[in-house]
């Protein structure tokens, strides 16, 4: 699995272009439109919350925050600590570089806008 290209609004993984957020679970990509619970919306958008499908089965979870504006709720950070996994939160371009270092060992959620 390799992220080949990223630009605002799209990402290409193994030759497939996605125009929405993507979840990567144990080295495989799966398009995963994030659910957007209105109850947690902020002026910056809908944060990543525990209401979403998060690929927890890993030792390291990378979250790409678009241009850096996707909020990650404290409950997600707390859950990562409880599960004793390393949580890495970076703008998506930086998150992709981190993911490409060890693609089979890292799970990720990559936000492609904002």
Order of alpha helices (4+ residues) and beta strands (2+ residues): beta-beta-beta-beta-beta-beta-beta-beta-alpha-beta-alpha-beta
